[in-house]
Amino acid sequence: MEGGRGFIVEPERRVPVIAEADVLVVGGGAAGIAAAVAAARQGARTMLVERYGSLGGLATNGLIVLLLTLDDGRGRQVVAGLCQEMVDRLSARGACFAPPREEWGSPDPALVERYRRLGLVWGSGPHVVRYSAAYDPEEFRVEADGLVLEAGVDLRFHRWAVGVRREGQRITHVVFESKAGREAVACGVVVDATGDADVAVLAGEQVERELVHPWLWFRTANVVEDAAEASPQRLSYYRTVHPGGYLHPWGAAERIGRAIDATNPDDLTYAEVECRRLARAELDRLRAKVPGFERAWLAGFAATLGITESRRLVGIHQLSREEMDLPFDDVVAVTGHWTKYGAVYEIPWRSLLARETENLAVAGRCISVDHRVHHATKEIPACFATGEAAGTGAAMALERGVPLAGVAVSALQARLGAAGAWLPGRVLGR
Ligand SMILES: Cc1cc2nc3c(=O)[nH]c(=O)nc-3n(C[C@H](O)[C@H](O)[C@H](O)COP(=O)(O)OP(=O)(O)OC[C@H]3O[C@@H](n4cnc5c(N)ncnc54)[C@H](O)[C@@H]3O)c2cc1C
């Protein structure tokens, strides 16, 4: 690694082992929540470690409050399981808007327009109503805490994974840094749900990197809805679950000067400052120019930048664009495509597994896919689905005393199906 101004040598340290976990999930975004809950429900002693103080990752701290999408674009639900459970929990709190089942796949222009204004219709037409959902991120945080704790997960906030200890092909410990110093957790299987494949990199696995233009979504309040809805600019902002509140998916290439490496803290510092400055200028423009926003106030910037992509594992199988719509015998999760109708990816178990580390699985936006497939598999419902598969498979590997790659996939599929996940054929008949 580049030293710049040379190097220092740190003295050797003894790191206390503070706990043992059968399944250790690192990162508490959508994927990590699902992985931890799934593993714990399978009976594994599960720990979930998250560097911040709440769950959800981009789905809460990034203000990406749209589940795109749980369907295949033809009216058929293809993501269920824990993602559906979260939709149900949020709906019970009045904190989630989703089209009812009878409307999925409807080409009715009035319905399509209603859901487009909530940010639930994207891509080029002809459009139909998708099974997607808009939700409140604060309610998501609380429901996620409940989901995880009710499953018996040992939840640990405010710890950052910074190292691993390996023995042969296995990770024996993950090392975390916090205000308590360095601490190690002994583990049976690790699920890397950090979004950035941090654990995979620490374990020496190969990854692919992408530079991205960051986003900074923000919310406004006190907007006069009738005026805002009548404006020709109405599709640059979206209604939220709260009257008078709007979501602004601000960002993208034309606004910030350069793409960044989201694992480089100096790039992130530049992007944080620049995005906040420019996003506030956008707020000023809305107040000055767009009817309804005259007295709007900033209800909040996302607490973290919107990073679509950073590092992806190069796993046992790298799912490619050419494999869209192809069936896999070892499918463990399925996703539709938020901008395409009828496009479906079956995600094989091998795309969640590291090549060199037999007890490391990844879940969420850093799974082993190519850049174009990532466009679909990074979406929150897909992250729930891969998390659920990783957590279930991790628990089974330990139960049977086999490496992750040795898990009998038909048994894993049956467990996922029994738990409510949607899989083609194995569960519902192809
Ligand atoms: C601008 C933008 C728009 C998007 N739009 C949509 C959309 O409309 N609908 C949709 O469904 N999806 C959308 N997505 C995609 C989606 O939001 C994310 O890809 C998804 O939420 C990722 O979930 P994840 O759990 O894989 O990762 P993350 O949400 O990134 O979670 C990773 C978690 O790990 C923690 N962590 C990271 N490193 C460490 C470490 N070393 N130690 C401990 N903890 C760590 C983080 O704090 C975080 O909580 C969008 C993404 C972006 C950026």
The ligand as a Tripos MOL2 file, in Angstrom:
@<TRIPOS>MOLECULE
LIG
   53    58     1     0     0
SMALL
NO_CHARGES

@<TRIPOS>ATOM
      1 C1        -28.4170    6.7050   -5.3340 C.3       1 LIG1
      2 C2        -28.9730    5.3290   -5.1470 C.ar      1 LIG1
      3 C3        -30.2590    5.0640   -5.5370 C.ar      1 LIG1
      4 C4        -30.8090    3.8110   -5.3290 C.ar      1 LIG1
      5 N1        -32.1190    3.6110   -5.6100 N.ar      1 LIG1
      6 C5        -32.7050    2.4730   -5.1970 C.ar      1 LIG1
      7 C6        -34.1170    2.3540   -5.2160 C.ar      1 LIG1
      8 O1        -34.8440    3.2950   -5.5960 O.2       1 LIG1
      9 N2        -34.6690    1.1830   -4.8040 N.ar      1 LIG1
     10 C7        -33.9040    0.1410   -4.3660 C.ar      1 LIG1
     11 O2        -34.4650   -0.9080   -4.0340 O.2       1 LIG1
     12 N3        -32.5540    0.2400   -4.3190 N.ar      1 LIG1
     13 C8        -31.9560    1.3870   -4.6950 C.ar      1 LIG1
     14 N4        -30.6120    1.5330   -4.5900 N.ar      1 LIG1
     15 C9        -29.7780    0.3890   -4.1710 C.3       1 LIG1
     16 C10       -29.8610    0.0960   -2.6810 C.3       1 LIG1
     17 O3        -30.1840    1.2240   -1.9280 O.3       1 LIG1
     18 C11       -28.5480   -0.4710   -2.1310 C.3       1 LIG1
     19 O4        -27.7800   -1.1310   -3.0860 O.3       1 LIG1
     20 C12       -28.8750   -1.4280   -0.9870 C.3       1 LIG1
     21 O5        -29.6000   -0.7140   -0.0020 O.3       1 LIG1
     22 C13       -27.5970   -2.0300   -0.4490 C.3       1 LIG1
     23 O6        -27.8580   -2.8160    0.6710 O.3       1 LIG1
     24 P1        -26.6650   -3.6060    1.3570 P.3       1 LIG1
     25 O7        -27.2060   -4.1710    2.6060 O.co2     1 LIG1
     26 O8        -26.0150   -4.5040    0.3900 O.co2     1 LIG1
     27 O9        -25.5560   -2.5030    1.6550 O.3       1 LIG1
     28 P2        -25.6160   -1.1520    2.5070 P.3       1 LIG1
     29 O10       -26.9780   -0.6120    2.5600 O.co2     1 LIG1
     30 O11       -24.5140   -0.3200    1.9760 O.co2     1 LIG1
     31 O12       -25.2780   -1.6510    3.9660 O.3       1 LIG1
     32 C14       -23.9790   -1.9770    4.3740 C.3       1 LIG1
     33 C15       -23.9150   -1.8110    5.8880 C.3       1 LIG1
     34 O13       -22.6440   -2.2490    6.3510 O.3       1 LIG1
     35 C16       -22.0950   -1.2920    7.2460 C.3       1 LIG1
     36 N5        -20.6470   -1.4210    7.1240 N.ar      1 LIG1
     37 C17       -19.8930   -1.1340    6.0400 C.ar      1 LIG1
     38 N6        -18.6200   -1.4230    6.2520 N.ar      1 LIG1
     39 C18       -18.5450   -1.9210    7.5150 C.ar      1 LIG1
     40 C19       -17.4890   -2.4110    8.3070 C.ar      1 LIG1
     41 N7        -16.2250   -2.4700    7.8400 N.pl3     1 LIG1
     42 N8        -17.7700   -2.8390    9.5810 N.ar      1 LIG1
     43 C20       -19.0440   -2.7910   10.0500 C.ar      1 LIG1
     44 N9        -20.0860   -2.3320    9.3380 N.ar      1 LIG1
     45 C21       -19.8380   -1.9170    8.0640 C.ar      1 LIG1
     46 C22       -22.6310    0.0200    6.7500 C.3       1 LIG1
     47 O14       -22.6180    1.0110    7.7530 O.3       1 LIG1
     48 C23       -24.0530   -0.3570    6.3060 C.3       1 LIG1
     49 O15       -24.9850   -0.2540    7.3620 O.3       1 LIG1
     50 C24       -30.0300    2.7800   -4.7850 C.ar      1 LIG1
     51 C25       -28.7150    3.0430   -4.4060 C.ar      1 LIG1
     52 C26       -28.1950    4.3090   -4.5590 C.ar      1 LIG1
     53 C27       -26.8250    4.6000   -4.0460 C.3       1 LIG1
@<TRIPOS>BOND
     1     1     2 1
     2     2     3 ar
     3     2    52 ar
     4     3     4 ar
     5     4     5 ar
     6     4    50 ar
     7     5     6 ar
     8     6     7 ar
     9     6    13 1
    10     7     8 2
    11     7     9 ar
    12     9    10 ar
    13    10    11 2
    14    10    12 ar
    15    12    13 ar
    16    13    14 ar
    17    14    15 1
    18    14    50 ar
    19    15    16 1
    20    16    17 1
    21    16    18 1
    22    18    19 1
    23    18    20 1
    24    20    21 1
    25    20    22 1
    26    22    23 1
    27    23    24 1
    28    24    25 2
    29    24    26 1
    30    24    27 1
    31    27    28 1
    32    28    29 2
    33    28    30 1
    34    28    31 1
    35    31    32 1
    36    32    33 1
    37    33    34 1
    38    33    48 1
    39    34    35 1
    40    35    36 1
    41    35    46 1
    42    36    37 ar
    43    36    45 ar
    44    37    38 ar
    45    38    39 ar
    46    39    40 ar
    47    39    45 ar
    48    40    41 1
    49    40    42 ar
    50    42    43 ar
    51    43    44 ar
    52    44    45 ar
    53    46    47 1
    54    46    48 1
    55    48    49 1
    56    50    51 ar
    57    51    52 ar
    58    52    53 1
@<TRIPOS>SUBSTRUCTURE
     1 LIG1         1 GROUP 0 **** ****
